[in-house]
Each structure stands twice: as C-alpha cells, then as structure tokens.
C-alpha cells in the first residue's frame, strides 16, 4: 500500500548467505576461519589451493550476474566507499574515489595478482560457483544459503566439510547487500481482503516455522522474535547466515534506496566496471570514472521521472 | 446547359480513359484485386506499420515502465551516439556479425561440396549436419556454456587432462582474446548448415552439361569450381549471406546465454543491450532507440536483398 508517498509491504524473509568454506582443508593446514578479505581470505586461499589439482582458493565472479553485483557492491562498502553518497547522489569517482579505487583494486587482485580464482571466473553466472564448489574445485566462495541447502538436502559429501561464516569484510567493516522479500497487495485488486487473509495465514508463526525449518537457512529472519528462534542454534552454519542478515543494507547505502540505485544494479554497471579492468585493461581509476559517468546518466534520467 | 453537358461528357470520357488505363495495367479483374488486397493492406498496416511508427515515436520519448512517455526528440539518439558502452556494443555487433557470416559462408560451401561428392550415407550425413540448425538455440547455447566452462567444461578437460595440450585451462568466455571468438564460434556452429543446405540445392540445379563441357576443355577441379560452381550458386549465395547478416545482427540468445554481454561489455551486442535497457533498466524509450539506431544500415541491406531478388525474378 502507499501512504504519504511511500510504499509499504509486509516483510517476509531475508535470504541467508555467507562465505562457504572447506573447514576440512583449513584444519589440515591448521588455519583459522577468515574474518576479513585482506589478509585472511587471501592467506587461507593461497595456503589451501592447489592449481595443479584444479583446486582454487576463492571463487567469486565479478561478471554480470547477481553474485557479481552483490560482491562488487559489498566490497565498495567494506572499504568505506560506495556508488552513492548519503544524499543519494552518484559518488563512485567523486566523494569515494579513493576508497572505491582501493576496493576495486582488491577485487581485481584476487584474479590477477593473488591468482586465487579459477580460470574462467570472469565468465561465471550465478550457478557457476555453486557447481564449482560442489565439484570440489573451490576452497571458499560467497553464496546465498541455497548452496548449503543444496548440499544438505542432497546429502552431498561436502555438506559436513563446509563451514558457513559471515561474509568477510574490509577496513570499514562487513557490509552485505540486502536480499529481502515482502508481500504486497495491489490496491486495484478485487479481492484485497482475501489477499490479506492469505498473507496472515502464510505469515502465521507456526506456519512460518515449518517453512523456515525446511528451507535450511534460506528463510532468514526479518523480525526479532524469528531471529531469536532456537532453530538458528541447531546448526553452527546458521550463525553466519543470521549475522549476514543483521548486517545487510540496501542498495544506495549510505544514502537512501532509490530507483537509480536499483537501476545501477539492474544494468550491472559495477560488474562492467570490474570487467573493464580485468578484461579491458583499464586502470581502476579510469574504470571508476567510466562507470561513474554511466551512473550519473542513470541518476539524471531517474531524477527526471 | 449545353456547356454543362459538354463538361459532363468530357469528365465521363476522362473517367472512362482512366478506367480503361487501369484495366489495361491491372487487368480486367482489377476491382476484385482491390478486394483481395485490402484486408492484407490493413493487416500489414495494423501489425507492422502501426507498431513500427509507434516504436519510432517511443524512441523519441523518455519512457519508463509504468510511467507515461515524455517526448524528448532526438535526445536518446544523441546520448547513445556519445555513450562509450553503446559504441563498443556497435563495434562488437559488427565483429560478431561479419566474423560469423564470413566463416559460415566458407563452411557452408565446404559442406555443400562434400555432400555433392559421392560419399557413402550421404542422406545420413546431410541429416547429421542439419542438427545444429534444427536444435533449439537455447539448448545449444546452454550446452556450449558447459563446454566452455573454465573449471567444469569438457573443452578444458580434453585440452588439459586428456591431450595435455595446455598446462592449465583457459577461461574461454572470460578472456578478452577468446570471449568474442567463443560466441562467434557458437553462432557459426549453429548457422553454417543453413548455408550448406542452401548451396547444396543451388549446386544440384547447375546443369551437368556445364561440368562436362568444362571437363572436355581440360578444366581442373579448382577451375571447374571457380568458373562453373561459384557462378552457378552466386545468386543463392548473395541471398543467403544477406539473410544471415540480418539474422546474425539480431541474434540475442547465444550471446545472452553465454556471456550476457560480459565480461565488462566485451561481448555486448545490440540485441542484448536493447533487452537490458528495456527489461533491466526499464527504459523503454532508450531501448527502442538502441534497437532502431542501426535500422538504416539494416534497411539498406534489406533493400539490396529485395532489389536483387526482384532482378533475379525478371530474368
């Protein structure tokens, strides 16, 4: 519904996510679980990977897909940068140029300098890292809880060897791109009352509990009571997923969520920016300026609407 | 009265001459002809003419999904002209199109020549070679997505593990040197049977006497191909190349499934950019401008094709 120019919905769930990491390989090398990308993830990846056996330390595409989008957005925030300033204006190559340059350089370095990513990672789409991880070719990868769900539900051999931890962060902290789902009812609906009844029925705590338990970490809590449900203590991997949800922020952060911020995601502008450095040979600063121009265009067009 | 009667008479005479002229040009049943053509005329007008004109109008608007269009004249076209991302998409579209069509042409001729030669199970091989053309593109593209996969793909597996040609796998769809080549390769694989089967039909229509006469004159195999076969399939070749150019230029599925235009826009082509602008960014006006931007180039291609076909028919 719309009230005072704002849209309201009924929050249903947030999608749990986290860094999926091979705890068996870490134990072999006597390594601790990583908390930040640099140096933790880099160290773990370098020490555990074995390219001769096609085992790679870290699997995180920067390509045009949701996984690439999420990571690129997160890494800018992790390093104190963003594509937007607090007023919701483009800031990629202006206010946050310094922070964003370091963040982008790090993202590119995981492929070019540290060489902890598998060949072809820049062509990956959303399922690619799931497939590579389940095929035993990755030490770690960022993903939604769907990867852990797939392994547990299929009784995959790697399910017991996997630890899901809070998505690593950077100097400014660990920020997560929010993925929440809401119920909405069209006001022109002829059966708005029935829709409301349906939402009440589905969102009934007992019914949601059944759904949450069968989703194996995917139906993340968006209400305090649900976050405190004992279910989240039943698997050590759930803690990281829950923490991810509690730290999530909207596209547009540190400014408001705006249609322009959503469109920048939809056009994969941040992924293209990374691709222009990795594949196109641009310097991070040049790629940031190029992407900034595209974001300014989006901002200008959306501001006119 | 007398003047009026003369005028009426003159008018009637003129009408009669016009009708007589129409009758001579269009034939005695020309009224019936109008009757037959009228539904088609309105059909084309409503299904082609109106949407096309409306698309041109929308391309000159600032039209976001869910909001009414605002006329902005040529602003979308001007903006696209100076947009680096769009410029790369244009260049990529030409590389993708002409790279694909060139190879399809050569492979198509080879395929037709092989199928013309007295090989065993010719019908069987003809059927096998048509599989890429008849298989749904989505299925083929998804298969190639797996084949080219850097970690799990069969191509790297063969090159690295089986034949030991490479020490390490290649990111076929992620390297600047191979991403475009890979999507072009898939388009070639999918499209060359159309060339081959068309050329085969054209070769079969070449009179055997021409080859016999050439053989009597002492022409070598290469000379017979150059002076008999190629001129014999020339008309079909031009039509097939023009058709394929249009189809390849508008090809969406292969690039979208394999790379979505990535990485970093390396394989971004116009149809994918149109789709992403329309359904990702939800900017319909600009998306249509992207699609129509190169319309003049395609229109000239179509006109050349139509003109050539008409000329062929007159002969």
Interface residues (C-beta under 8 A of the other chain):
Chain A: X51 X54 X56 X62 X63 X64 X65 X118 X119 X120 X121 X122 X123 X124 X125 X128 X131 X132 X135 X137 X263 X266 X267 X268 X271 X272 X273 X274 X275 X276 X277 X278 X279 X280 X281 X290 X293 X294 X297 X298 X301 X304 X305
Chain B: X62 X64 X67 X70 X79 X83 X84 X85 X145 X148 X149 X150 X151 X152 X153 X156 X168 X169 X170 X171 X172 X173 X174 X175 X176 X179 X258 X259 X260 X261 X262 X263 X264 X265 X266 X276 X277 X280 X281 X282 X283 X286
